[in-house]
Amino acid sequence: MTPSPGGGPGPATGFAAALLSELSRIGVRDVVVSPGSRSQALALAAAALDRVGRLRLRVRVDERSAGFLALGLARESGVPAVVVTTSGTAVANLHPAVLEAHHSGVPMIVVTADRPEELHGIGANQTTTHVGMFGDAVRRTWDVGAPTGEPGEAEAAASIAGAVVRSALGAGDPDAAGPVHLNVAFTEPLSGPWEPEGAAPADGATPAADEAEDRIGAGVPGSTIPAVAVPRAVVLRPVPRTVVVAGAGAGPRAEELARELGAPLFAEVVSGARFGPNLVVPYRETIRSEPFLDALERIVVLGRPTLSREVPWLIERGGAETIVVRGPGADDYDPGRSVAAFADAVEVVGEPDAAAARAWVGPWVAASRRHLERTEDVAPEVFAEPGPKSRHELGAVREPVTRRALVEAVWRASWPHDRLVVASSRLVRELDRWAPGKAIPVHANRGLAGIDGNTSTAIGVALASGAVTRLLTGDLAFLHDVGGLAFGEGEERPRIMAVVGDDRGGTIFDDLEVGAMLRRAPGPGLADFERVMRTPQRVSIEGLARAYGWDHRRVETRGELDPALSACAGPTVVEVVLPD
């Protein structure tokens, strides 16, 4: 594989081509690349495979945005996405996305190009220690020395490809899925000409996650892939006084389980289980109220609850047995270390007593209905017939947009064939408080609940799904990932709408104890609080949108809200002015 006098691919390109070709054969769909000299063999091989339809290449200038784009692609598809970077600080820029993938259990393959061993420890440019940079946030790390053209390197690259995919998918155990790190050193010549053999299948199809896993088989010769864990199921009987809690990543199984157990369902809006006859929307408001609390005997938790203080409080107070069904992510959910049992699955034996189930679930559901019937912020009927009621509603059309009105409008505009991505901001909690039951696909980076990378994640979801995707975000979260708005020339521009609730800063911090205290008794400390916590910004969101080539719509009144949220043909920013 050494360069021929006529100019062959060279060892670097040969290894990169073999690695990416095998990843494509296994079922990997997407590769995200940020430019760099040391990684050029990987980047050019990915471009060639994209050109013949064997991979889908996404190019991003900023490695942090690239990492979160790969996260979004994998979160939606369930198939590991590859992100490729050059050496040095480029690798460190991936750390936030790697951490989120680690804590959320999202499969992702990080491929970093490194300087060869002889350039380490001598002050060489853009050279630092890559291996171990992500700590225990990656499931496994491979450190591959620079290819030299020796026989068997292509086969070794293919073997590594199988191992990294299988490890990213959790070695057959979806609960162990997460990011992996492949570090490959390259020496000059850093790239050479190469053309892939063969094109994609005629139908252009790429396998899903389970198909990809099947193609890998039981293992790769010479690898150290961990054994597949056998799920441990807990058998439950449907007895009254049980509740089911669904956090991020719980999925529809939580709703099904609530019906099987005859139990009310506390489903966070990011759970994927926010629907069904047993749903209790205002779970935070009702969780502390009588007669519910003292009667509770069993709590079954799926996913990772992060949107309330009430759920961990309920578990920590004792008096009820808590069973947690393990899901993807790094840590078992165990508030106060008070969980009685952990399981990989739950099986229900028997049918709930119909009368007992109605008596237990009914009051919770009735409380939920009363909560949603609060009418002070109900959307106005713009086309009402003339009359006193319609005059009132037409007057409401001109009213400013409230947070409740915004989240309800976004929820109303989203359908099962759409995608909704919710950033970590005040608005996700407002949506969780008011969104009624509806089975729509919702994504959120709740592994660490950071405000970074949300726009890039949403773009990844949009690209992977091909569906209209709405990102509901606050202004600070939007500004934090403004680089994610950039599309290079020729890059696919999906149908994505970033709905920005602009309240000029981090109003989520208003709920902090010190914030409430300072507002009751304003003094010099209030200005300090505003500066370091709310961090108000006066950035032109329209100017940013236009600069990056996105359409822009500005909403100031409730009558403008629903039309602005209609389907978009391409990248669009909807700026919604909210009260401070």
N, C-alpha and C positions, 0 to 999 in steps of 0.2 A: 504494500500500500504506500510505499515511498514514492515521491514524485518521479515520474518518468521524464526523459529528456524532452518529450513533447508536451509535458505539462499535465500530470495526472492529478488526482484529487489530493494526495498527500495523507499522512496519518491522521491529522486533525479532522479533515473533512470525511475521511473514511469512517472514523469512529462515530462522528456526529450523525452521518447518514445512516449507519447501521442502527444506532440507538433510536433515532426518530422514526425510521422505517418500521422497526419492530413495535414501537409504541403505537404507531398507526395500525399495524396489523392486528395487534391485541384489541384495539378498540378505543384508544384515546382519540378525542375529536379535536381539541383546541390547544393551541400553543400560543402563549403571549410572550412577545419578545421586546426588550428594550435595547437600543443600539449600544454597541461597545466593541472595541477592537479584539479583546481576548475571546469573546464569544462569537466571533463572526462565522466560524464553521457551523455552529449550531443554528445561527440565524439564517444563513444562506441555505442550509439544508431544509429548514422549515419552510422557507419561501418556495423552494423547488417542489416540495411535497404539496404545498398549498396550490401551486400552479396546476398540478395534475389532479387535484381533487382528493388527495389522500389525507390531508389535514386542513384545518381552518386556522390560518395565521392571523393574529391580532398584534399590531405594533403600537406601542405606547412609549413616549419619551421618558416619562417619570416612572421609576421602578416601583414606588409606593403605589401609584395608581395601577400599574401593571399587576402587582400582587393582588390587589383587591378585585381587579377585573377577573383574574383567574379564579379567585374565590367565588365570585358571583356565577361564573360559568359552571363551576363544579357544584355549587349549591343548588342550582336549578336542574342540572342534568343528572347528578349523581355519579358522573364519570370523572375521574381525576383530570384536572386541567394542568398543563405544564406552563411554568413561567421560567424564562431564560434571562439571565443577567451576566454582565461582565464582572470583573473582580473589583475588590475594594469596597467603597461606601455603597455601591450599587446593591451589594448583598444585604447590607444592614438595612437598607430602605424597604426590604421585604418583610422585616421582622413584625410590624403590626399585623399584616395580613396572615402571616404564619401563626401568630398567637391566636387570632380569631379563629382560624381553621382548627387549631389545636383544641380550643375550648368548645367549639361547636361541632367537632367531629366531621369536618368537611375534607374530602380527599383532595390533595393538591401535591403536585410534584415540583419541587424547586430544583432547577438545574443551574448551577453556578460555574462559570468558567474561571479557572485559577491560573496563576503563574506557576511554572514548574518549580520543583523543590530547590534547584540551585539559585533561584531568585529570592527565596525566603531568607529573612534574617540578615540581609545586607543593605537594607534601605532602598530596595528597588521600588520604582514608581508604581502606585496603585496595587501594592502588595500587602496583604494582611492575612491573618489566620481566619479562614472561612469555617473550617471544621469546628463544631462546637459553638458557633456563633448563636444558634437558635436554642441551645441548651436542650432541655427535655421537652421542648415544644414540638419536636419532630419525632415521628414514630421510629425512624431509623435514618442513619446517615451512611452514605457510601463515599469514600475518598479514593478517587481513581487517579493513578499516576499518568503522566503525559503519554499518549500513544506514540509509538515509534515506528509503526509499520510492520511489526513482527507478526508472523502467522498466528491466526486465532483471535486477533483483536476484534474483528467484526463479530465473531461468534460470542466473544465476551460481552460486547456491547449489547447484543440481543438478549443475552442471559440477564444482564443487569436491568434491561427494560422490563422484562417480565417480573423481576423481583421488586422493582420500585412500584409498579402498578399494584401488584398483589399486596404489598405492605401498605400502600395508601388506602386500599379498600379494606384494610383490617384483616388481611390473610383469611378472607372468607367470613369474618365476623363483622357485620356492619357497625356494631357498636364500638369497634376499635379503629374505625376509619379516621384518617387525619393526614396532616402534611408529612412528607418525607423529603430528605435533602440528598441530592446527588451532586457532588463536587468533582469536577474533571479538570485536570491541568492540561494545558496545551502549550506546545512549543512551535516556533516558526518552522515552516510556513503555516500560518494560522488558518488558511483556507485555500481551496483550489477548485477547479471546475468539476461539477458532478451533476448528472441527470438521473432522476429516479427511473427505475424499470417498472413499467406497467402503470396503469391509472387506477382510479377508484372503481368500485363496483358500478355496474351500469345504472342502478337505481340511486346511486349516490348515498346509500344508507350507511350509517355507522352504528355499531352495536351499542346497546344500552349497558348500564353498569353491570347487571347480572350476566349479560352475554360476554362482556369483557373479562369478567372473573372466570367464566367457564373456559374461555380460550386459554387462560393462563394455566389452568389445570391444577394439579395437586402440588406443584412446586417447580422450581427451576434448579437444574443440576448445579451443585456447588453453592447454593444460597443457604441462608440461615433463616428461613421464613418461619415465624412462630406457628404453632399448631392452632387449628381452629377450635375455639372454645364451644363447648356444648351448652346451649342456652338452658338456664335453670329457671323453670317456671314455678310460680306460686299458685296453688289452687285455692280459689276463694268461693264461698257460697254467698248468694245474694241476700244478705240480711239487712234490715233497715238500719238507719243511722250511719250510713256510709256516704262520703262525698268523694268525687273524682276531681283532681286538680290537674289541669293541662297547661304546662309551660311551653316555652319555645322548643320546637322540634318534636312535640308530642305526636302530631299527626292525627288522622281520623280514627285511629284505634281508640283514642281517649273517649270520643263521643260514643263509639260502639260499646265500650266497656261500661260507661255510665248507664246505658240502656240495659245491658246484661245484668248489672248489679241493682237496678232500680234506685239509682243515686243521682242527686243533683250534680251538674257539671260546672266547675269553675274553670273556664277556658280563657286564657289570655288571648288577646287579639292576634298575637304572633304564633299561636300554637298549631294552627292548621286544624283545630277542632272546634272552631267558634260557630257551631250550628247544632241543630237537633232539639227535640222536645224537652230535654232535661237541662238546657242551658240556663245559667244564671248570669246575666250580664253584670249587674252591680254586685259582684261577689265581695268587693272590698267593703261596701257599705253594709252588706248583710252579714258578713262573717262574724261580726262582734255582737250581733243582736240576738235577743231572746225570741222564741224558745230554741233557736237553732243550736246555739253554741253548746249549752250544757248537755244536750241530747246526743251530741256527736260521739261516735265510738270508733270509727275507722276512717282513715284518710289514705287514698291511693293516688300517688303522684306519678305522672308521666311527663317527660320533657324537663325543662329547666325553668322554673318560675322566677322571673326577675322584675316584674312590673309593679309589685306591691310590697308593703311592709306587713300587710295583714296575713298573707299566706305563711311566711316563716314564723310569725307570731303565733298563728294557730297551731303549728306543728310543735313549737318550742314550749307552749304552755302545758303540754301533757294532757292526760285524760282521754286521749284517743290514740289507738295504734296507727302508726304511719308506715306504709309500705311504699317504697320507691322503686319504680320500674326503670332500670338503667337504660340510658339512651346514649347517643353519640356525644363525645366530648371527653375532656380530660378528667373531670372530677365527678364523683357521685354526689347528688344533691342531698345534703344532710344538715339543715339548719339547726344550730345548737347541738349538733351531734346527738340528736334525739330520735333518729329514725330507727324503728324496730327491726325492719327487714329490707333487704335489697333483692331484686329479682331481675332476670333478663326478660321475663314475659309473665303475663297473668292469664290463667285459664279459669273460667267461671263454670262451676258445676251446678246444675239446677236452674230453675226459673224463679224470679222474684215473685213473692206474693203480691198480686195486683192491688188489693186494697191497702196493704201496708205500704207499698211503693207510692201509691197516690197520696196517702196521708203524710208521707215523709217528703216527697219531692214537691207536692203541690204548694205549700207555703213559700218555698224558695222561688219557684217559678212565678207565683203571684207577685212577690216582691219585685222580681225582675220586670214584670209588665208595668207595675206602678212607676218604677224608676224611668222607664223609657217613655211613659206617657206624660212626663213633665213637659209642659208646652211652651215654656218661656222662650225657647230657642228653636221652635219648629220651623222648618223651611217654608217660606211664603209661597203661595200659589200665584204665580205671575199672571196667568191667563184666566183668573177668576171672573165670573160674571159680576156686573155692577151691583153694589149693595154695601151695607155697613161693614160686613165681614171682609169683602174683597177690598174695600177702601183701606181697611187696616192692613191687609196683607200686601197691597200695592205700596203702602207706606213703608212696610218692612223691607221691600225690595231695595230701598235707598239707604237702609241702615248699614253701618259698618259690619264687617265680617267678624264674628266671634270664633274662638277656637273650636267650640262645639259645632258651630255651623260648618267650619272648614272640614273637620274630620268626618262629619256625617256626609258631607257632599262628596268627598273622595271615596268613602265607603260605598255610597250610593252609585257612583259612576263606575265602580269596578265590578266586573262580571266573572263568572267561573272560567271563561276562556282568557281573561286578562291576568296580569301579574301585579301585585302590590308589594312594594318594598318600603319598609318604615324605618327611618333613621332613629338613632338614639337621641331623642330630644323630648321636650315637654309634650309634643304632639302625640307621641306613641302612647303616653299615659292618658291623654284626652280621648284618643281613639279607643283605648281599652275600656274606658269608662262608659262610652256611649254607643259603640258599634253593636247593632243587633245581630242576631244569628244569620250567617250567610257563608256558604261553603265556597270560598274563593282562595286561590293560592297566595299566601302571604309569606314574605321573606323578611328577615331582620338579622343583623349581626348582634345577637344577644349573648354570644359566648363571653365576651368581655364588655359588651355594650358601649364601645367607644364611639366617638363621633367622627372618627377618621374613616375615609374610604367608602362612605355610603353611596356616593354618586357612581363611583367605579363599580361597586358591587351591583348596583341596580342596572348599569349598562351591561354587565356580564349576564345577569338574569335575562335581560331583554334580548341579547344576542343568542343565548342558548335556547330560549323559548320561542322566539319569533313572534311573540304576542305583544300587544300594547301593554307597556309597563309604566306604572306610576310610582314615582318615588315621593313619599311624604316626608319632608325634612324641615327642620328649623333653619334659620338664617346662618347661625354659627356652624352647624354641621355642613351646610352647603358651602360656605366659605372655606372650611377646613379641607375640602377635597376639590377645590375649584380647578386644579390641574386635570382632574378626571374628565372635564368637559371637552378636552382637546381630542379631536379626531384627525389623524394624519391624512394626507391626500390619498385617496383610493380606499380608505378604510370604511367598512360597512357602518352605516348610520341607522341604528334601529329605531323603532317606534317607541320612544321613551319620553316621558313627561316628568320633569322635576317640579313638584309642587312645593314652593318655598313659603312657609309661614314666616313672614317678616315682622317680628316684634322688636327688632333692633337690639338684639342681645340675648344672653342666656337667662331668660325669665324662669327657667326651671329652678334656678337657685333661689327664687323668691320664697319657695316653700321651706328653705332651711330655717332653723330656729332663729339664728341670728338675723336673717333677713326680715322675718316677721317682727322681731323685737325692734329693729332699727326703724321700721316703717311706722310702728306705733309711737315711737319717741324719736323723731328725726334729729340728727346731730351731725357732727363732723364725720362720724363713722359711717354714715349712710353713703357719702360720696366715695369713701374707700371701698365699701361693699360694691357699689356700682362699677368702680374702676376694675377691681381685681376678680370679681365673681361674674357679674352680668356682662362685663366687657362689651359695652355698646359699640356698634360699628355703623359707619355711614357710607358704606360701599354701594355703588350703583349696581344693583343686580341686573338691571337691563343692560348696562354697559358691558358687564361681564358676559352675559348671554350673547350679545351681538358680536363681541370680540372673538368668541369661540365658534361662531357660526350657528348658534341655536336660535330658533324663533323665540319670541318673548311676548307674553300676555300679562297685563297688570290688572289685578282685581282689587277694587276698593269697597265695593258694596255687595250685599248678598245677592242682588239680582244679577250680577255679573258672574257669579261663582259657577253655577252649573254649566252654562254655555262654555266657559273657559276650560272646563274639565272634559269636554268631549274628546273623542279619539283624535290622535295627532298622526300626521303623516311622517314625521321625523322628529329629531331632538327638539324639545320645546321646554322652556322654562315658564312656569306660571307663578308669578310673584303675587302673593296674597298679603295685603296690608292688614296687620292685626294690631289690637291695642297693646300698648307697652305693658 
